[in-house]
Amino acid sequence: MKIALYQGPPTDGDIERTLSRINSQLQAAATAGATMVVFPELFLPGYNRPDLHPRLAQTQGGAWIEHLSSMAINAKCGLTIGWAERDGDGQNEDGNANSDDHHGNTIYNAATCIDANGKMIGHYRKIQLFGPMENQSFCPGTDYCVFNLDGIPAALLICYDVEFAPHVRALADRGVKLILVPTANPKGFEHVSRVMVPARATEMSITIVYANYCGTEQGLEFAGRSLIVGPDANIIASAGTSETLLVAAITNPINSALLSTQLSDFTKGF
């Protein structure tokens, strides 16, 4: 199985341009043989735009998801993407929230996985909200999401979630072998890509696809350094700090003797 991740500049609320960019990256990934592309956190409508989160957030049946599903079908390539989800009423006919009618609705920092047939096969709401902005904009999720991706037990986490070993452990206990992670990791936190994500992967013998931004949005500079890391902690593919589409096979043979046995060896209690 070939999987891709897109590391690109923030969207900053430009929905039309963002949808066009998603489509072009889907087409490029499909040409390279990928069956799934992972995009960053809150790619719609933008990460560091708390002014837009309540105003533009959409429901699962809104125009964004319909458009993304159509693009996946057309490209014959699936996508996983972060977006601002509204759970409630108060939307215009175009699927956007009425600016005077969004109070009382619940907004989530969400990620959705859509397959090459345009079907939503996974949907997740971020549990570990990071910092004042996220905690003011969003309600935390409460449930994990496990699904089948081309025969591989897969799951979604979002950014800060994957830095918590208990979340990755919980998914491993559910049989997950692949975690797709849209992220918005800022500059100064490069250790997450360098140390923490490979550690989470090898601890639980899981492949992790970690898709970050590069560039700056409303004064927030992102770290880039997106990567795909295997269950043996080896980096399958990695990005620098510029716009990149990574495409890599994640089914290459791995020496099982090099895989961690922590999950089975752990002794609880003293």
N, C-alpha and C positions, 0 to 999 in steps of 0.2 A: 504494500500500500504506500502510495506517495501522498504526503501531506505538505501543505504550504502555510507560511505565515507572512502577513504583510506588515512591515514596519514603515510607517509613514508620518507625515506632519499632521498635527491636530486639525480637526474639522472646523472648529470655531463657529459652529452654527450655520455653515453654508451647506444646507441639505442637498440642494440640487447638484452642486459640484461634488459632494461626497458620494452620492449615489452613482454618479458617472465614474468616479475613481474606483469604487467597489466593482463596478461592472468591468472596467478595463483590467483590474487585477484578477478577477475571476477568469476572464478570457485567457490571460497570460498563463495563469496557473494550470488551466485545463490543457492548454497547448503543451505544457511541460509534463503532462501526465498526472497531475494532482487530482485527487477526488474531493479534497476539502481545503479551504483557506481559512485561517484564523486571523481576525482583525482585532485591533485594540479595544480597550474598555471605553464605554460610552462614546463609541464612534459616531453615534447619532444621539443627540445633536452636537456633542462636544464634551470633553471632560471638565475643563476648568471654566465652565459656563453655568454656574448655579442660577443665574438669571433666566436661563433657557430651560432648565430641567423641569420645573413645574408647568411652564407655559407650552412647551412643545412635546412633552412626554405623550406616548401613545399606548393604546391597549394592544394586546396580542393580535387582535384581528384588524389592526389599523393599516394605513396606507404603506408605512415603512415595510412591514412584514410581507404584505402582498407584493410590493415592488421587489424586495429581496428574493422572494420565492420565484418570481418570474425570471429574474436574472440568473438564478441558479439553474433553472430548467433550460434556459437559453444557452448557458455556457456548458451545461452538463457537468457542473462542478458545484459541490456544496460549500456552505460558508458558515462560520461561527463568528458572531459579532456582539459587541457590547452596546447597549442602548438604554435610554431612560424609559421605563415602563410605567404606565398608569393603570392602576387596578381600581376602576370606578367609572362613573359617567363624566359628563362635562366635556364632550369633544365636538368639534365642528364636523361638517360633512366630509372634509378632507382628511379627517383622522387626527387633526391637531386639537389641543385643548383650547377652550375658550378662556381668554385671559381673566375674565371676570367670573369664571365658573369652575375653577380648579380646586377651590378650598374644600376640604373634607375627603378628597380623593387621596389614595395612598400611592406614592411614587417609589419605585424600586430601581436600584442599579442592577440591571439584568443582563443576561447573555442568552442568546438563542442559537441553536445549531439546526441548520436547514440542510437537508440532503440534496443530491443532484436531481431528484425528482420534485423538488420544491416543497417537500414535506418537513414540517417542524418535528424533529426527532428528539430534541432536548431543549429544556428551558430552565434557567436557574436564576435565583435572586441572591445577590451578594450578602453573605452572612457577616463578614468582618468589615464593617465600614471603617474607613481610615480618615482620621482628622476631622476638624470642625466642619469643613465644607460638606463632606459626604454625610456626616451625621445630621446636619441641618437640612440637606436636600432629600435624603432617602430614609425609608424604613428598612431595617435589616430583614433579610430572608431568614427562613427557618428550616429549609429542607434541602437535602442533596438531590442531585439529578443524575441517574445512571441510565445509559442507553447503549445500543449496539451500533457500532460504526464499522461497516465493512467486515463484520465478524469479530471485531475487537470490543470487549467491554470498556466503555468510555464514560467520562463524566466531565462536568464543567466546574471550574472555580474561577473567581475573578480577583486578580491582583493580590491584595493583602491576604486573602484566604489561603493561598498556597504557601505563605510563610509560616503557617501554623501546622506543625506536624500532626496534631490530632485530627485535623480535617483530612489530610492525605491518608492517614491511618484508617479513618472511617471509610474512605472510599476503597482502600485496599481490602478491608474486611468484607466489602461488598463485591469483591472480585474484579475491580477496575484495573485495567492495564494501560490506559491512556487517559491523560487529563489535558483538556484544552483550556488555556488560560488567557483570555483577553486582559490586558493590564495597562496601567498608566503610571509607570514607575518614574519618579522624578530624578533629575540629576542629583548626585550626591548619595544615591542609594544603589550604586552599581553592584555592591556586594550581594544584592538579592539575586541578580543574574549569575554572578561569578561564584557564589558559595551556596546560597540558600536553596535555589531551585535544583541544582545538581544534587544537593544533600537530600532534599525531599524525594527526588527520583530514585536514588540508590537505596535509601532507607527502606522503601516499600516496593522496590523492583517495578517501577512504573515509568513509562515514557511521558514526558511533559513537554507541551508546546506552549511557549510563553511569548506572546505577541505584544510588543510595546510601541509607544510613539517615539518619534524623534522630533526635534524642533521645539518651538515655544508657543504656548497658548495663554494669552492674557497675563503675561509675566511669569508663567510657570514653565520652566525648561525641563524637558524630559531626557531620560538617560539613554534611550535606545537600548542596545545590547540584547535584543530579542534572541531567543535560542530555542532549539529543539534538542533535548537531552534524553539519552536512553536510560534504561533501568540499571545499566552498569556504570552510570555517572559520566560516560563518555559523551562529549558534545557532538551531535550528529550534524548540526548546522548552526551557525551563529552570525549575527549582524553586528556592524559597528554602530556609528551614530548618525548615519544618513538613511535616506529612503531605500528600502530593500524589499524584494520579494524572495523569500527563501523557499526552495522546494527540495524535499528530501524523502528518501525511502525509510520507513520505520520498521520494516520487517526483516532487516538484515540479520543473519545468524549471530547470536550472542553466546559466548562461552558461559554456560550456566554455572560453572565453577567460580566465576567472578561475581555472581549476583549475591546481594546481601541476604542473609537468612534471619535478619532481626525480627521480622514479623512472626516467624515460627519459634524463634529462640527466646523471645522476651518473657521474663518471669515476673509475674505481678505480685506485689506485696512483699513485705519483709517481716 
